[in-house]
Amino acid sequence: MDKKANLMKDTVMLYNSTPGVWLFPDGKIITSYYEAQQKADKLGMNLQMPNLRRFSDSH
């Protein structure tokens, strides 16, 4: 559980579950993957990637 909490802390989450839009801890919303990746690298974080599967993990 602690490992999962740490992973979430180091991950830039998708904004409103929208693929290709990330919300950073400073409140900035970035829609460009390249810019978001550069900012995440500077902060030592990872970008959350959208789930590209059609069905949930339980199916």
All heavy atoms as TSV, in Angstrom:
chain	resi	resn	atom	element	x	y	z
A	1	MET	N	N	0.823	-1.189	0.000
A	1	MET	CA	C	0.000	0.000	0.000
A	1	MET	C	C	0.868	1.253	0.000
A	1	MET	O	O	0.593	2.183	-0.721
A	1	MET	CB	C	-0.929	-0.041	1.209
A	1	MET	CG	C	-1.913	1.077	1.224
A	1	MET	SD	S	-3.189	0.763	0.015
A	1	MET	CE	C	-4.340	1.998	0.437
A	2	ASP	N	N	1.919	1.272	0.785
A	2	ASP	CA	C	2.801	2.430	0.854
A	2	ASP	C	C	3.472	2.660	-0.502
A	2	ASP	O	O	3.669	3.788	-0.913
A	2	ASP	CB	C	3.847	2.219	1.947
A	2	ASP	CG	C	4.708	3.447	2.151
A	2	ASP	OD1	O	4.201	4.559	1.921
A	2	ASP	OD2	O	5.877	3.295	2.525
A	3	LYS	N	N	3.811	1.586	-1.193
A	3	LYS	CA	C	4.448	1.693	-2.504
A	3	LYS	C	C	3.503	2.354	-3.503
A	3	LYS	O	O	3.909	3.198	-4.295
A	3	LYS	CB	C	4.854	0.300	-2.987
A	3	LYS	CG	C	5.768	0.295	-4.167
A	3	LYS	CD	C	6.211	-1.118	-4.481
A	3	LYS	CE	C	7.346	-1.122	-5.459
A	3	LYS	NZ	N	7.817	-2.466	-5.761
A	4	LYS	N	N	2.206	1.989	-3.452
A	4	LYS	CA	C	1.217	2.579	-4.353
A	4	LYS	C	C	1.024	4.063	-4.038
A	4	LYS	O	O	0.917	4.893	-4.945
A	4	LYS	CB	C	-0.114	1.841	-4.238
A	4	LYS	CG	C	-1.144	2.325	-5.213
A	4	LYS	CD	C	-2.415	1.516	-5.113
A	4	LYS	CE	C	-3.444	1.999	-6.113
A	4	LYS	NZ	N	-4.687	1.258	-6.021
A	5	ALA	N	N	0.985	4.426	-2.794
A	5	ALA	CA	C	0.830	5.826	-2.399
A	5	ALA	C	C	2.021	6.648	-2.871
A	5	ALA	O	O	1.863	7.777	-3.329
A	5	ALA	CB	C	0.664	5.932	-0.894
A	6	ASN	N	N	3.218	6.087	-2.770
A	6	ASN	CA	C	4.425	6.770	-3.225
A	6	ASN	C	C	4.405	6.945	-4.729
A	6	ASN	O	O	4.810	7.977	-5.244
A	6	ASN	CB	C	5.667	5.987	-2.778
A	6	ASN	CG	C	6.920	6.801	-2.954
A	6	ASN	OD1	O	6.884	8.024	-2.944
A	6	ASN	ND2	N	8.042	6.128	-3.119
A	7	LEU	N	N	3.927	5.941	-5.469
A	7	LEU	CA	C	3.841	6.018	-6.920
A	7	LEU	C	C	2.884	7.127	-7.332
A	7	LEU	O	O	3.165	7.900	-8.243
A	7	LEU	CB	C	3.378	4.680	-7.509
A	7	LEU	CG	C	3.174	4.638	-9.019
A	7	LEU	CD1	C	4.502	4.853	-9.734
A	7	LEU	CD2	C	2.570	3.318	-9.431
A	8	MET	N	N	1.755	7.247	-6.644
A	8	MET	CA	C	0.780	8.280	-6.974
A	8	MET	C	C	1.347	9.673	-6.691
A	8	MET	O	O	1.042	10.620	-7.397
A	8	MET	CB	C	-0.518	8.073	-6.196
A	8	MET	CG	C	-1.262	6.810	-6.578
A	8	MET	SD	S	-1.656	6.681	-8.317
A	8	MET	CE	C	-2.951	7.883	-8.439
A	9	LYS	N	N	2.177	9.790	-5.681
A	9	LYS	CA	C	2.779	11.075	-5.335
A	9	LYS	C	C	3.753	11.526	-6.420
A	9	LYS	O	O	3.892	12.710	-6.678
A	9	LYS	CB	C	3.488	10.954	-3.992
A	9	LYS	CG	C	4.024	12.268	-3.462
A	9	LYS	CD	C	4.692	12.095	-2.133
A	9	LYS	CE	C	6.127	11.753	-2.412
A	9	LYS	NZ	N	6.978	11.715	-1.256
A	10	ASP	N	N	4.412	10.594	-7.069
A	10	ASP	CA	C	5.410	10.901	-8.080
A	10	ASP	C	C	4.837	10.896	-9.491
A	10	ASP	O	O	5.584	10.930	-10.450
A	10	ASP	CB	C	6.551	9.883	-8.008
A	10	ASP	CG	C	7.312	9.982	-6.693
A	10	ASP	OD1	O	7.279	11.056	-6.077
A	10	ASP	OD2	O	7.929	8.993	-6.301
A	11	THR	N	N	3.513	10.849	-9.626
A	11	THR	CA	C	2.875	10.773	-10.933
A	11	THR	C	C	2.037	12.021	-11.186
A	11	THR	O	O	1.271	12.437	-10.334
A	11	THR	CB	C	1.968	9.525	-11.021
A	11	THR	OG1	O	2.763	8.371	-10.773
A	11	THR	CG2	C	1.338	9.394	-12.386
A	12	VAL	N	N	2.201	12.596	-12.378
A	12	VAL	CA	C	1.359	13.712	-12.793
A	12	VAL	C	C	0.081	13.103	-13.353
A	12	VAL	O	O	0.112	12.353	-14.326
A	12	VAL	CB	C	2.056	14.573	-13.870
A	12	VAL	CG1	C	1.152	15.709	-14.303
A	12	VAL	CG2	C	3.384	15.101	-13.364
A	13	MET	N	N	-1.041	13.412	-12.725
A	13	MET	CA	C	-2.308	12.787	-13.090
A	13	MET	C	C	-2.931	13.451	-14.321
A	13	MET	O	O	-2.712	14.618	-14.587
A	13	MET	CB	C	-3.289	12.888	-11.918
A	13	MET	CG	C	-2.765	12.249	-10.637
A	13	MET	SD	S	-2.279	10.528	-10.814
A	13	MET	CE	C	-3.857	9.768	-10.995
A	14	LEU	N	N	-3.718	12.658	-15.029
A	14	LEU	CA	C	-4.493	13.196	-16.138
A	14	LEU	C	C	-5.522	14.173	-15.586
A	14	LEU	O	O	-6.078	13.968	-14.506
A	14	LEU	CB	C	-5.219	12.073	-16.881
A	14	LEU	CG	C	-4.331	11.125	-17.677
A	14	LEU	CD1	C	-5.142	9.939	-18.155
A	14	LEU	CD2	C	-3.703	11.835	-18.851
A	15	TYR	N	N	-5.783	15.233	-16.312
A	15	TYR	CA	C	-6.754	16.228	-15.884
A	15	TYR	C	C	-8.149	15.763	-16.263
A	15	TYR	O	O	-8.439	15.561	-17.441
A	15	TYR	CB	C	-6.448	17.578	-16.526
A	15	TYR	CG	C	-7.449	18.648	-16.181
A	15	TYR	CD1	C	-7.534	19.132	-14.887
A	15	TYR	CD2	C	-8.293	19.166	-17.140
A	15	TYR	CE1	C	-8.440	20.112	-14.553
A	15	TYR	CE2	C	-9.208	20.155	-16.825
A	15	TYR	CZ	C	-9.270	20.627	-15.532
A	15	TYR	OH	O	-10.173	21.596	-15.207
A	16	ASN	N	N	-9.003	15.557	-15.280
A	16	ASN	CA	C	-10.392	15.166	-15.498
A	16	ASN	C	C	-10.493	13.879	-16.328
A	16	ASN	O	O	-11.402	13.741	-17.146
A	16	ASN	CB	C	-11.153	16.316	-16.163
A	16	ASN	CG	C	-12.640	16.193	-15.975
A	16	ASN	OD1	O	-13.109	15.473	-15.098
A	16	ASN	ND2	N	-13.383	16.880	-16.802
A	17	SER	N	N	-9.528	12.982	-16.172
A	17	SER	CA	C	-9.470	11.702	-16.898
A	17	SER	C	C	-9.452	11.888	-18.402
A	17	SER	O	O	-9.837	11.002	-19.156
A	17	SER	CB	C	-10.643	10.805	-16.503
A	17	SER	OG	O	-10.576	10.521	-15.136
A	18	THR	N	N	-9.004	13.041	-18.872
A	18	THR	CA	C	-8.938	13.325	-20.307
A	18	THR	C	C	-7.575	12.908	-20.837
A	18	THR	O	O	-6.554	13.394	-20.357
A	18	THR	CB	C	-9.150	14.828	-20.561
A	18	THR	OG1	O	-10.372	15.223	-19.955
A	18	THR	CG2	C	-9.191	15.135	-22.049
A	19	PRO	N	N	-7.536	12.018	-21.832
A	19	PRO	CA	C	-6.248	11.609	-22.400
A	19	PRO	C	C	-5.523	12.795	-23.031
A	19	PRO	O	O	-6.127	13.585	-23.756
A	19	PRO	CB	C	-6.626	10.594	-23.475
A	19	PRO	CG	C	-8.027	10.194	-23.188
A	19	PRO	CD	C	-8.656	11.330	-22.455
A	20	GLY	N	N	-4.253	12.931	-22.727
A	20	GLY	CA	C	-3.436	13.979	-23.334
A	20	GLY	C	C	-3.504	15.325	-22.643
A	20	GLY	O	O	-3.024	16.315	-23.173
A	21	VAL	N	N	-4.072	15.391	-21.435
A	21	VAL	CA	C	-4.133	16.637	-20.670
A	21	VAL	C	C	-3.706	16.319	-19.240
A	21	VAL	O	O	-4.329	15.494	-18.581
A	21	VAL	CB	C	-5.563	17.243	-20.681
A	21	VAL	CG1	C	-5.588	18.539	-19.900
A	21	VAL	CG2	C	-6.055	17.458	-22.104
A	22	TRP	N	N	-2.630	16.964	-18.778
A	22	TRP	CA	C	-2.094	16.668	-17.456
A	22	TRP	C	C	-2.198	17.880	-16.542
A	22	TRP	O	O	-1.983	19.008	-16.956
A	22	TRP	CB	C	-0.630	16.232	-17.559
A	22	TRP	CG	C	-0.482	14.929	-18.242
A	22	TRP	CD1	C	-0.511	13.698	-17.647
A	22	TRP	CD2	C	-0.302	14.694	-19.637
A	22	TRP	NE1	N	-0.360	12.713	-18.598
A	22	TRP	CE2	C	-0.232	13.301	-19.837
A	22	TRP	CE3	C	-0.204	15.512	-20.752
A	22	TRP	CZ2	C	-0.057	12.728	-21.079
A	22	TRP	CZ3	C	-0.037	14.934	-21.999
A	22	TRP	CH2	C	0.039	13.558	-22.146
A	23	LEU	N	N	-2.506	17.610	-15.270
A	23	LEU	CA	C	-2.591	18.646	-14.241
A	23	LEU	C	C	-1.388	18.498	-13.315
A	23	LEU	O	O	-1.221	17.463	-12.663
A	23	LEU	CB	C	-3.893	18.501	-13.444
A	23	LEU	CG	C	-4.066	19.435	-12.260
A	23	LEU	CD1	C	-4.112	20.891	-12.721
A	23	LEU	CD2	C	-5.325	19.085	-11.493
A	24	PHE	N	N	-0.560	19.527	-13.259
A	24	PHE	CA	C	0.646	19.489	-12.444
A	24	PHE	C	C	0.361	20.002	-11.031
A	24	PHE	O	O	-0.629	20.705	-10.815
A	24	PHE	CB	C	1.750	20.314	-13.117
A	24	PHE	CG	C	2.382	19.587	-14.261
A	24	PHE	CD1	C	1.797	19.588	-15.514
A	24	PHE	CD2	C	3.541	18.855	-14.078
A	24	PHE	CE1	C	2.358	18.897	-16.560
A	24	PHE	CE2	C	4.111	18.157	-15.115
A	24	PHE	CZ	C	3.521	18.169	-16.362
A	25	PRO	N	N	1.214	19.656	-10.071
A	25	PRO	CA	C	0.989	20.058	-8.674
A	25	PRO	C	C	0.880	21.572	-8.479
A	25	PRO	O	O	0.230	22.029	-7.549
A	25	PRO	CB	C	2.212	19.513	-7.934
A	25	PRO	CG	C	2.694	18.386	-8.769
A	25	PRO	CD	C	2.372	18.768	-10.185
A	26	ASP	N	N	1.502	22.365	-9.367
A	26	ASP	CA	C	1.423	23.821	-9.241
A	26	ASP	C	C	0.128	24.388	-9.832
A	26	ASP	O	O	-0.075	25.598	-9.850
A	26	ASP	CB	C	2.632	24.492	-9.884
A	26	ASP	CG	C	2.741	24.242	-11.388
A	26	ASP	OD1	O	1.882	23.529	-11.959
A	26	ASP	OD2	O	3.705	24.757	-11.994
A	27	GLY	N	N	-0.752	23.503	-10.323
A	27	GLY	CA	C	-2.036	23.924	-10.872
A	27	GLY	C	C	-2.028	24.160	-12.367
A	27	GLY	O	O	-3.061	24.443	-12.964
A	28	LYS	N	N	-0.870	24.047	-13.004
A	28	LYS	CA	C	-0.770	24.269	-14.446
A	28	LYS	C	C	-1.308	23.058	-15.197
A	28	LYS	O	O	-1.009	21.917	-14.856
A	28	LYS	CB	C	0.668	24.551	-14.843
A	28	LYS	CG	C	0.811	24.932	-16.301
A	28	LYS	CD	C	2.175	25.472	-16.615
A	28	LYS	CE	C	2.189	25.910	-18.065
A	28	LYS	NZ	N	3.468	26.464	-18.449
A	29	ILE	N	N	-2.094	23.316	-16.242
A	29	ILE	CA	C	-2.645	22.270	-17.098
A	29	ILE	C	C	-1.908	22.332	-18.428
A	29	ILE	O	O	-1.861	23.383	-19.068
A	29	ILE	CB	C	-4.157	22.466	-17.308
A	29	ILE	CG1	C	-4.886	22.364	-15.962
A	29	ILE	CG2	C	-4.693	21.454	-18.303
A	29	ILE	CD1	C	-6.330	22.774	-16.016
A	30	ILE	N	N	-1.329	21.207	-18.842
A	30	ILE	CA	C	-0.570	21.157	-20.096
A	30	ILE	C	C	-1.206	20.125	-21.014
A	30	ILE	O	O	-1.470	18.992	-20.604
A	30	ILE	CB	C	0.915	20.810	-19.829
A	30	ILE	CG1	C	1.546	21.906	-18.958
A	30	ILE	CG2	C	1.677	20.661	-21.131
A	30	ILE	CD1	C	2.999	21.680	-18.633
A	31	THR	N	N	-1.426	20.525	-22.271
A	31	THR	CA	C	-2.062	19.634	-23.243
A	31	THR	C	C	-1.072	19.032	-24.228
A	31	THR	O	O	-1.411	18.107	-24.952
A	31	THR	CB	C	-3.145	20.381	-24.037
A	31	THR	OG1	O	-2.554	21.502	-24.692
A	31	THR	CG2	C	-4.251	20.860	-23.113
A	32	SER	N	N	0.137	19.515	-24.268
A	32	SER	CA	C	1.158	18.990	-25.175
A	32	SER	C	C	1.967	17.912	-24.455
A	32	SER	O	O	2.540	18.167	-23.387
A	32	SER	CB	C	2.088	20.117	-25.624
A	32	SER	OG	O	3.247	19.602	-26.231
A	33	TYR	N	N	2.028	16.718	-25.047
A	33	TYR	CA	C	2.779	15.627	-24.420
A	33	TYR	C	C	4.243	16.020	-24.225
A	33	TYR	O	O	4.824	15.777	-23.166
A	33	TYR	CB	C	2.690	14.357	-25.263
A	33	TYR	CG	C	3.588	13.261	-24.747
A	33	TYR	CD1	C	3.217	12.494	-23.650
A	33	TYR	CD2	C	4.824	13.014	-25.330
A	33	TYR	CE1	C	4.053	11.510	-23.146
A	33	TYR	CE2	C	5.658	12.027	-24.834
A	33	TYR	CZ	C	5.274	11.283	-23.748
A	33	TYR	OH	O	6.104	10.305	-23.253
A	34	TYR	N	N	4.840	16.632	-25.252
A	34	TYR	CA	C	6.257	16.993	-25.191
A	34	TYR	C	C	6.532	17.972	-24.042
A	34	TYR	O	O	7.459	17.781	-23.265
A	34	TYR	CB	C	6.700	17.585	-26.529
A	34	TYR	CG	C	8.153	17.961	-26.581
A	34	TYR	CD1	C	9.138	16.978	-26.638
A	34	TYR	CD2	C	8.557	19.288	-26.560
A	34	TYR	CE1	C	10.474	17.311	-26.674
A	34	TYR	CE2	C	9.883	19.633	-26.594
A	34	TYR	CZ	C	10.839	18.638	-26.650
A	34	TYR	OH	O	12.169	18.964	-26.685
A	35	GLU	N	N	5.719	19.017	-23.940
A	35	GLU	CA	C	5.894	19.991	-22.863
A	35	GLU	C	C	5.644	19.356	-21.498
A	35	GLU	O	O	6.366	19.628	-20.541
A	35	GLU	CB	C	4.948	21.168	-23.055
A	35	GLU	CG	C	5.295	22.053	-24.227
A	35	GLU	CD	C	4.280	23.157	-24.428
A	35	GLU	OE1	O	3.603	23.533	-23.448
A	35	GLU	OE2	O	4.155	23.637	-25.565
A	36	ALA	N	N	4.617	18.526	-21.418
A	36	ALA	CA	C	4.303	17.867	-20.152
A	36	ALA	C	C	5.435	16.933	-19.735
A	36	ALA	O	O	5.800	16.874	-18.558
A	36	ALA	CB	C	2.999	17.090	-20.272
A	37	GLN	N	N	6.005	16.215	-20.686
A	37	GLN	CA	C	7.109	15.298	-20.374
A	37	GLN	C	C	8.329	16.068	-19.899
A	37	GLN	O	O	8.997	15.665	-18.950
A	37	GLN	CB	C	7.456	14.438	-21.591
A	37	GLN	CG	C	8.496	13.381	-21.307
A	37	GLN	CD	C	8.038	12.367	-20.279
A	37	GLN	OE1	O	6.965	11.817	-20.387
A	37	GLN	NE2	N	8.849	12.127	-19.281
A	38	GLN	N	N	8.630	17.199	-20.541
A	38	GLN	CA	C	9.764	18.016	-20.117
A	38	GLN	C	C	9.574	18.536	-18.693
A	38	GLN	O	O	10.499	18.495	-17.883
A	38	GLN	CB	C	9.953	19.197	-21.068
A	38	GLN	CG	C	10.571	18.824	-22.384
A	38	GLN	CD	C	10.849	20.049	-23.229
A	38	GLN	OE1	O	10.092	21.020	-23.199
A	38	GLN	NE2	N	11.927	20.010	-23.975
A	39	LYS	N	N	8.377	19.039	-18.391
A	39	LYS	CA	C	8.110	19.557	-17.046
A	39	LYS	C	C	8.158	18.435	-16.011
A	39	LYS	O	O	8.705	18.601	-14.918
A	39	LYS	CB	C	6.759	20.260	-16.998
A	39	LYS	CG	C	6.482	20.882	-15.653
A	39	LYS	CD	C	5.345	21.846	-15.682
A	39	LYS	CE	C	5.159	22.401	-14.287
A	39	LYS	NZ	N	4.683	23.738	-14.282
A	40	ALA	N	N	7.598	17.279	-16.347
A	40	ALA	CA	C	7.629	16.134	-15.429
A	40	ALA	C	C	9.064	15.704	-15.154
A	40	ALA	O	O	9.410	15.376	-14.014
A	40	ALA	CB	C	6.812	14.981	-16.000
A	41	ASP	N	N	9.898	15.697	-16.185
A	41	ASP	CA	C	11.304	15.337	-15.996
A	41	ASP	C	C	12.007	16.309	-15.048
A	41	ASP	O	O	12.784	15.895	-14.189
A	41	ASP	CB	C	12.035	15.305	-17.342
A	41	ASP	CG	C	11.659	14.107	-18.193
A	41	ASP	OD1	O	11.075	13.132	-17.654
A	41	ASP	OD2	O	11.944	14.143	-19.415
A	42	LYS	N	N	11.724	17.605	-15.201
A	42	LYS	CA	C	12.336	18.605	-14.325
A	42	LYS	C	C	11.905	18.418	-12.872
A	42	LYS	O	O	12.675	18.666	-11.949
A	42	LYS	CB	C	11.963	20.013	-14.783
A	42	LYS	CG	C	12.676	20.444	-16.031
A	42	LYS	CD	C	12.263	21.848	-16.429
A	42	LYS	CE	C	12.913	22.239	-17.745
A	42	LYS	NZ	N	12.451	23.570	-18.186
A	43	LEU	N	N	10.659	17.973	-12.677
A	43	LEU	CA	C	10.139	17.765	-11.326
A	43	LEU	C	C	10.462	16.376	-10.779
A	43	LEU	O	O	10.157	16.084	-9.626
A	43	LEU	CB	C	8.613	17.958	-11.323
A	43	LEU	CG	C	8.112	19.362	-11.660
A	43	LEU	CD1	C	6.604	19.365	-11.792
A	43	LEU	CD2	C	8.572	20.360	-10.610
A	44	GLY	N	N	11.035	15.512	-11.620
A	44	GLY	CA	C	11.336	14.149	-11.185
A	44	GLY	C	C	10.084	13.299	-11.062
A	44	GLY	O	O	10.004	12.426	-10.204
A	45	MET	N	N	9.099	13.577	-11.921
A	45	MET	CA	C	7.822	12.869	-11.863
A	45	MET	C	C	7.581	12.107	-13.164
A	45	MET	O	O	8.319	12.277	-14.132
A	45	MET	CB	C	6.689	13.871	-11.631
A	45	MET	CG	C	6.823	14.655	-10.339
A	45	MET	SD	S	5.530	15.871	-10.125
A	45	MET	CE	C	4.256	14.832	-9.435
A	46	ASN	N	N	6.552	11.276	-13.168
A	46	ASN	CA	C	6.139	10.535	-14.362
A	46	ASN	C	C	4.748	10.986	-14.760
A	46	ASN	O	O	3.939	11.349	-13.915
A	46	ASN	CB	C	6.096	9.030	-14.076
A	46	ASN	CG	C	7.442	8.492	-13.694
A	46	ASN	OD1	O	8.434	8.748	-14.346
A	46	ASN	ND2	N	7.487	7.763	-12.601
A	47	LEU	N	N	4.462	10.921	-16.060
A	47	LEU	CA	C	3.130	11.252	-16.542
A	47	LEU	C	C	2.232	10.030	-16.451
A	47	LEU	O	O	2.650	8.927	-16.802
A	47	LEU	CB	C	3.177	11.703	-18.004
A	47	LEU	CG	C	3.921	12.989	-18.305
A	47	LEU	CD1	C	3.902	13.252	-19.803
A	47	LEU	CD2	C	3.322	14.154	-17.551
A	48	GLN	N	N	1.000	10.232	-15.987
A	48	GLN	CA	C	0.025	9.156	-16.026
A	48	GLN	C	C	-0.416	9.002	-17.478
A	48	GLN	O	O	-0.743	9.980	-18.147
A	48	GLN	CB	C	-1.184	9.468	-15.157
A	48	GLN	CG	C	-2.239	8.392	-15.210
A	48	GLN	CD	C	-3.512	8.779	-14.462
A	48	GLN	OE1	O	-3.733	9.934	-14.145
A	48	GLN	NE2	N	-4.339	7.801	-14.207
A	49	MET	N	N	-0.411	7.787	-17.968
A	49	MET	CA	C	-0.821	7.540	-19.339
A	49	MET	C	C	-2.259	7.032	-19.343
A	49	MET	O	O	-2.677	6.323	-18.439
A	49	MET	CB	C	0.114	6.523	-20.000
A	49	MET	CG	C	1.566	7.002	-20.044
A	49	MET	SD	S	1.817	8.659	-20.724
A	49	MET	CE	C	1.382	8.409	-22.418
A	50	PRO	N	N	-3.012	7.405	-20.385
A	50	PRO	CA	C	-4.410	6.964	-20.439
A	50	PRO	C	C	-4.513	5.463	-20.630
A	50	PRO	O	O	-3.636	4.843	-21.227
A	50	PRO	CB	C	-4.972	7.709	-21.649
A	50	PRO	CG	C	-3.788	8.056	-22.472
A	50	PRO	CD	C	-2.626	8.208	-21.529
A	51	ASN	N	N	-5.584	4.893	-20.112
A	51	ASN	CA	C	-5.839	3.469	-20.284
A	51	ASN	C	C	-6.360	3.271	-21.702
A	51	ASN	O	O	-7.421	3.770	-22.050
A	51	ASN	CB	C	-6.870	2.994	-19.256
A	51	ASN	CG	C	-7.110	1.509	-19.332
A	51	ASN	OD1	O	-6.470	0.822	-20.105
A	51	ASN	ND2	N	-8.036	1.026	-18.541
A	52	LEU	N	N	-5.610	2.561	-22.524
A	52	LEU	CA	C	-5.992	2.386	-23.921
A	52	LEU	C	C	-6.803	1.120	-24.152
A	52	LEU	O	O	-7.195	0.846	-25.279
A	52	LEU	CB	C	-4.735	2.376	-24.802
A	52	LEU	CG	C	-3.894	3.650	-24.727
A	52	LEU	CD1	C	-2.639	3.500	-25.574
A	52	LEU	CD2	C	-4.686	4.865	-25.147
A	53	ARG	N	N	-7.069	0.383	-23.078
A	53	ARG	CA	C	-7.864	-0.829	-23.208
A	53	ARG	C	C	-9.336	-0.485	-23.290
A	53	ARG	O	O	-9.802	0.460	-22.681
A	53	ARG	CB	C	-7.617	-1.736	-22.004
A	53	ARG	CG	C	-6.187	-2.234	-21.955
A	53	ARG	CD	C	-5.970	-3.145	-20.807
A	53	ARG	NE	N	-6.881	-4.280	-20.905
A	53	ARG	CZ	C	-7.068	-5.168	-19.964
A	53	ARG	NH1	N	-6.401	-5.050	-18.847
A	53	ARG	NH2	N	-7.895	-6.156	-20.115
A	54	ARG	N	N	-10.064	-1.251	-24.021
A	54	ARG	CA	C	-11.491	-0.997	-24.188
A	54	ARG	C	C	-12.292	-1.397	-22.948
A	54	ARG	O	O	-13.273	-0.753	-22.592
A	54	ARG	CB	C	-11.996	-1.772	-25.402
A	54	ARG	CG	C	-13.443	-1.521	-25.691
A	54	ARG	CD	C	-13.875	-2.142	-26.985
A	54	ARG	NE	N	-15.293	-1.938	-27.171
A	54	ARG	CZ	C	-15.977	-2.461	-28.126
A	54	ARG	NH1	N	-15.400	-3.226	-29.013
A	54	ARG	NH2	N	-17.265	-2.230	-28.242
A	55	PHE	N	N	-11.868	-2.449	-22.294
A	55	PHE	CA	C	-12.594	-2.949	-21.136
A	55	PHE	C	C	-11.777	-2.733	-19.879
A	55	PHE	O	O	-10.570	-2.566	-19.926
A	55	PHE	CB	C	-12.914	-4.441	-21.304
A	55	PHE	CG	C	-13.760	-4.728	-22.521
A	55	PHE	CD1	C	-13.207	-5.298	-23.645
A	55	PHE	CD2	C	-15.102	-4.399	-22.527
A	55	PHE	CE1	C	-13.985	-5.546	-24.756
A	55	PHE	CE2	C	-15.886	-4.638	-23.627
A	55	PHE	CZ	C	-15.325	-5.221	-24.749
A	56	SER	N	N	-12.424	-2.744	-18.736
A	56	SER	CA	C	-11.732	-2.571	-17.472
A	56	SER	C	C	-10.886	-3.800	-17.161
A	56	SER	O	O	-11.050	-4.863	-17.766
A	56	SER	CB	C	-12.749	-2.336	-16.344
A	56	SER	OG	O	-13.487	-3.502	-16.102
A	57	ASP	N	N	-10.017	-3.672	-16.196
A	57	ASP	CA	C	-9.139	-4.775	-15.806
A	57	ASP	C	C	-9.905	-5.960	-15.251
A	57	ASP	O	O	-9.410	-7.072	-15.237
A	57	ASP	CB	C	-8.122	-4.297	-14.767
A	57	ASP	CG	C	-7.142	-3.310	-15.361
A	57	ASP	OD1	O	-6.934	-3.335	-16.598
A	57	ASP	OD2	O	-6.572	-2.517	-14.594
A	58	SER	N	N	-11.131	-5.744	-14.784
A	58	SER	CA	C	-11.911	-6.839	-14.200
A	58	SER	C	C	-12.561	-7.730	-15.248
A	58	SER	O	O	-13.108	-8.762	-14.926
A	58	SER	CB	C	-12.987	-6.272	-13.270
A	58	SER	OG	O	-13.918	-5.504	-14.003
A	59	HIS	N	N	-12.519	-7.337	-16.502
A	59	HIS	CA	C	-13.143	-8.150	-17.569
A	59	HIS	C	C	-12.110	-8.949	-18.334
A	59	HIS	O	O	-11.073	-8.541	-18.607
A	59	HIS	CB	C	-13.907	-7.264	-18.543
A	59	HIS	CG	C	-15.138	-6.705	-17.949
A	59	HIS	ND1	N	-15.151	-5.508	-17.294
A	59	HIS	CD2	C	-16.400	-7.173	-17.869
A	59	HIS	CE1	C	-16.369	-5.253	-16.874
A	59	HIS	NE2	N	-17.145	-6.248	-17.194
